[in-house]
Amino acid sequence: MKKNILILSVILPGMIFSQTGRVGINTENPQNTFHIDGNKDNPSTGVPTILQQANDVIFTNTGQVGIGTTTPSQNLDVATGNVRVRTINTNLGNGTTDKRVVADANGVLKTIDNDDYNFFHTRLAGNQTLSSDALTNTVLFGTPIATSPFYSYNTSTGVLTFNSEGLYFITYQGGFTDFAAGSHLLLGIINVATGQYIGRGSSWSALARSGTVGQISNYTTMINVPNSGYQVRFMAFAGTSGSAVLLGNESGASGSGNVTNLTIQKTR
């Protein structure tokens, strides 16, 4: 009994029990079930200002905890500042099963699966004959081998929709065959809305090419996607004969493998 009396004598001087059943430390105006006013600067009535809340900790009747805010909207709501876990570097994760932690636009922490990364990669599954009209030669890539929520690709139309604004690094490779000597080889990126190029790379082939081993052309660039829903298509062109072919795979005596492909990475 003596121990209980001693403890109460220490706690009671800084603790206030309001008529609403709320408990406040350093405040006679607790805003929820248990409210600590670290700097003793809250008003006796009304709601503390944002500045006054900055040194408060609160526990609500729904089990939520607010640090620097008296109105937490999540189980743990930190108004400003960083969160530190001192021994986190000793806890090794599993890269194949663990999820990544990200923050949304409101600062709410969430997890995403390892599959939700920022890469997009697709390949031309079969050969595609190219016409003499460069702007109509939309390359129809196959189902993406790697993708993420940043991208939506229509394999029927060849239209790629970006689902998030930002900067995107693009690597585009094509293998050309069945074209005449001196042909103009072109890889391009076209804005679907305007029908105009937003990126293109050209080369000239001094020699004719035919068969299953083609002339490789590469194009690398970075584009600025201004908004979600922005659409592009990828084109290829080889001369004006209308008989050039874009190879899906190159084939030789020692085997075959993909040659025409597209890789995109969101950088920010």
C-alpha positions as CSV (number, residue, x, y, z in Angstrom):
1,M,0.0,0.0,0.0
2,K,2.9,2.3,0.8
3,K,4.3,1.7,-2.7
4,N,1.0,2.6,-4.4
5,I,0.8,5.9,-2.5
6,L,4.4,6.8,-3.4
7,I,3.7,6.2,-7.1
8,L,0.6,8.3,-7.1
9,S,2.4,11.2,-5.4
10,V,4.8,11.3,-8.3
11,I,2.3,11.0,-11.1
12,L,-0.5,13.2,-10.0
13,P,1.2,16.6,-10.0
14,G,1.6,16.5,-13.8
15,M,-1.5,14.5,-14.7
16,I,-5.0,15.9,-15.3
17,F,-8.2,13.9,-15.4
18,S,-10.9,15.7,-17.4
19,Q,-14.6,15.4,-16.9
20,T,-14.8,13.6,-20.2
21,G,-12.7,10.7,-18.8
22,R,-9.6,11.8,-20.8
23,V,-6.2,12.0,-19.3
24,G,-3.7,14.8,-19.9
25,I,-0.1,15.2,-19.0
26,N,1.0,18.9,-18.9
27,T,-2.4,19.9,-20.3
28,E,-5.8,20.5,-18.7
29,N,-7.4,20.3,-22.1
30,P,-6.7,16.7,-23.4
31,Q,-7.9,16.2,-26.9
32,N,-8.4,12.5,-26.7
33,T,-8.1,9.5,-24.4
34,F,-4.5,10.1,-23.4
35,H,-2.7,13.3,-24.3
36,I,0.9,14.5,-23.5
37,D,1.8,18.1,-24.0
38,G,5.6,18.0,-24.1
39,N,6.2,21.7,-23.9
40,K,3.2,22.7,-21.7
41,D,2.1,25.2,-24.3
42,N,-1.5,24.1,-25.2
43,P,-4.5,26.4,-24.5
44,S,-6.8,25.6,-21.6
45,T,-9.7,25.5,-24.0
46,G,-10.2,24.8,-27.7
47,V,-7.9,23.0,-30.1
48,P,-4.1,23.5,-30.0
49,T,-2.5,25.2,-33.0
50,I,-0.3,23.2,-35.4
51,L,2.8,24.7,-33.8
52,Q,1.5,23.8,-30.3
53,Q,0.7,20.2,-31.4
54,A,4.3,19.8,-32.7
55,N,5.5,18.7,-29.3
56,D,2.4,16.6,-28.4
57,V,1.8,12.8,-28.3
58,I,-1.7,11.5,-28.2
59,F,-3.5,8.1,-27.9
60,T,-7.0,8.0,-29.3
61,N,-10.0,6.0,-28.2
62,T,-9.6,4.0,-31.4
63,G,-6.0,3.0,-30.6
64,Q,-4.3,5.4,-33.0
65,V,-1.1,7.2,-31.9
66,G,-0.3,10.7,-33.0
67,I,3.2,12.3,-32.7
68,G,3.1,16.0,-33.4
69,T,-0.6,15.9,-34.2
70,T,-3.7,15.5,-32.0
71,T,-5.8,14.1,-34.9
72,P,-4.0,11.0,-36.2
73,S,-5.5,9.4,-39.2
74,Q,-3.4,6.2,-39.2
75,N,-2.5,3.7,-36.5
76,L,0.8,5.7,-36.1
77,D,0.7,9.2,-37.5
78,V,3.9,11.3,-37.4
79,A,3.2,14.9,-38.4
80,T,6.7,16.0,-39.3
81,G,10.3,14.7,-39.1
82,N,11.9,11.3,-39.8
83,V,11.4,7.9,-38.2
84,R,14.6,6.0,-37.1
85,V,15.0,2.3,-36.3
86,R,18.4,2.0,-34.7
87,T,19.1,-1.7,-35.4
88,I,17.5,-2.0,-38.8
89,N,20.9,-2.6,-40.5
90,T,21.3,-5.9,-38.5
91,N,18.0,-7.2,-39.8
92,L,18.6,-8.7,-43.2
93,G,15.7,-9.0,-45.5
94,N,14.8,-11.6,-48.2
95,G,15.0,-10.0,-51.7
96,T,12.7,-12.7,-53.2
97,T,9.8,-12.6,-50.7
98,D,10.0,-9.3,-48.8
99,K,8.0,-6.3,-49.9
100,R,9.3,-2.8,-50.4
101,V,8.1,0.1,-48.3
102,V,7.0,3.3,-50.1
103,A,5.3,6.5,-49.2
104,D,2.3,7.8,-51.0
105,A,1.6,11.5,-51.8
106,N,0.3,12.0,-48.3
107,G,3.2,10.4,-46.5
108,V,1.3,7.2,-45.7
109,L,3.7,4.2,-45.7
110,K,2.6,1.2,-47.8
111,T,4.2,-1.9,-49.3
112,I,4.5,-3.0,-52.9
113,D,5.3,-6.4,-54.2
114,N,8.7,-7.1,-55.8
115,D,6.9,-7.5,-59.1
116,D,5.9,-3.8,-59.0
117,Y,9.2,-2.4,-60.2
118,N,9.8,0.4,-62.8
119,F,11.0,-1.7,-65.8
120,F,9.2,-2.4,-69.0
121,H,10.6,-4.9,-71.6
122,T,9.0,-6.4,-74.7
123,R,10.2,-8.1,-77.8
124,L,9.1,-8.5,-81.4
125,A,7.9,-12.1,-81.5
126,G,7.8,-12.6,-85.2
127,N,9.1,-10.8,-88.3
128,Q,7.2,-7.7,-89.4
129,T,7.1,-6.4,-93.0
130,L,7.6,-2.6,-93.2
131,S,5.9,-0.4,-95.7
132,S,7.3,2.6,-97.5
133,D,5.3,5.0,-95.3
134,A,7.5,5.4,-92.2
135,L,4.7,6.9,-90.0
136,T,2.4,3.9,-90.5
137,N,5.1,1.3,-89.5
138,T,4.0,0.9,-85.9
139,V,6.0,-2.0,-84.4
140,L,3.7,-4.6,-82.8
141,F,5.6,-6.0,-79.9
142,G,4.5,-9.1,-78.0
143,T,3.2,-9.4,-74.5
144,P,5.7,-7.6,-72.2
145,I,8.2,-9.9,-70.5
146,A,8.6,-7.3,-67.7
147,T,6.3,-4.5,-66.8
148,S,4.8,-2.6,-63.8
149,P,1.8,-0.3,-63.0
150,F,3.6,2.5,-64.8
151,Y,2.8,1.0,-68.2
152,S,-0.1,-0.4,-70.2
153,Y,0.8,-1.9,-73.6
154,N,-1.7,-2.8,-76.3
155,T,-0.3,-5.6,-78.4
156,S,-2.9,-5.2,-81.1
157,T,-2.3,-1.5,-81.8
158,G,1.3,-1.1,-80.5
159,V,0.3,1.8,-78.3
160,L,2.1,2.2,-75.0
161,T,0.3,4.2,-72.3
162,F,2.2,5.7,-69.5
163,N,0.3,5.7,-66.2
164,S,2.5,8.1,-64.4
165,E,4.3,11.3,-65.3
166,G,8.1,11.5,-65.1
167,L,11.3,10.9,-66.9
168,Y,11.7,7.6,-68.8
169,F,14.9,6.1,-70.2
170,I,14.3,4.2,-73.4
171,T,16.5,1.7,-75.3
172,Y,15.1,0.6,-78.6
173,Q,16.8,-1.9,-80.9
174,G,15.8,-3.2,-84.3
175,G,17.2,-5.8,-86.7
176,F,16.5,-5.0,-90.4
177,T,16.7,-7.3,-93.4
178,D,15.5,-7.5,-97.0
179,F,16.4,-3.9,-97.9
180,A,18.4,-2.4,-100.8
181,A,21.9,-0.9,-100.6
182,G,22.0,2.7,-99.4
183,S,18.7,2.3,-97.4
184,H,17.8,4.7,-94.7
185,L,17.3,2.8,-91.4
186,L,15.1,4.6,-88.9
187,L,13.8,3.9,-85.4
188,G,11.4,6.4,-83.9
189,I,9.0,7.2,-81.1
190,I,5.7,8.9,-82.0
191,N,3.3,10.9,-79.9
192,V,-0.1,9.2,-80.6
193,A,-2.1,12.5,-79.9
194,T,-0.1,14.6,-82.4
195,G,1.3,12.0,-84.8
196,Q,4.7,13.6,-84.6
197,Y,8.1,12.2,-83.6
198,I,9.3,12.8,-80.1
199,G,12.4,10.8,-80.6
200,R,14.2,9.2,-83.6
201,G,17.5,7.8,-84.6
202,S,18.8,7.1,-88.2
203,S,21.6,5.3,-89.9
204,W,22.4,4.5,-93.5
205,S,23.4,1.0,-94.8
206,A,25.9,1.0,-97.6
207,L,25.2,-2.6,-98.4
208,A,22.0,-4.5,-99.1
209,R,20.8,-7.1,-96.6
210,S,18.7,-10.2,-96.8
211,G,18.1,-13.4,-94.9
212,T,17.9,-14.2,-91.2
213,V,20.9,-12.2,-90.1
214,G,20.1,-8.5,-90.3
215,Q,21.5,-5.0,-89.8
216,I,21.1,-3.9,-86.2
217,S,20.1,-0.3,-85.4
218,N,20.0,1.0,-81.8
219,Y,18.4,4.1,-80.4
220,T,18.6,5.4,-76.8
221,T,17.0,8.5,-75.4
222,M,15.1,9.9,-72.4
223,I,11.6,11.3,-72.7
224,N,9.6,13.5,-70.3
225,V,6.1,12.2,-69.9
226,P,4.0,15.2,-68.9
227,N,0.9,13.4,-67.5
228,S,-0.7,10.1,-66.8
229,G,-2.4,8.7,-69.9
230,Y,0.3,9.9,-72.3
231,Q,0.5,7.5,-75.3
232,V,3.3,6.7,-77.7
233,R,4.0,4.1,-80.4
234,F,7.2,2.9,-81.8
235,M,8.0,2.8,-85.5
236,A,10.7,1.4,-87.8
237,F,11.5,2.2,-91.4
238,A,14.1,0.9,-94.0
239,G,14.2,2.7,-97.3
240,T,11.2,3.3,-99.7
241,S,11.0,-0.1,-101.4
242,G,8.3,-1.3,-99.1
243,S,9.8,-4.7,-98.9
244,A,12.0,-4.4,-95.8
245,V,11.5,-6.7,-92.9
246,L,12.0,-6.1,-89.2
247,L,13.3,-9.3,-87.6
248,G,11.9,-10.7,-84.4
249,N,14.8,-13.1,-84.1
250,E,18.1,-13.6,-85.9
251,S,19.0,-17.1,-86.9
252,G,22.3,-18.7,-87.8
253,A,24.0,-22.1,-87.8
254,S,24.7,-21.9,-84.1
255,G,21.2,-20.9,-83.0
256,S,18.8,-18.0,-82.9
257,G,17.8,-15.3,-80.5
258,N,15.7,-12.1,-80.2
259,V,17.1,-9.0,-81.9
260,T,14.2,-6.4,-82.0
261,N,13.2,-5.3,-78.5
262,L,12.3,-2.4,-76.3
263,T,13.3,-1.6,-72.7
264,I,12.0,1.4,-70.7
265,Q,12.9,2.4,-67.1
266,K,11.2,5.1,-65.1
267,T,14.0,7.2,-63.5
268,R,11.8,9.6,-61.5
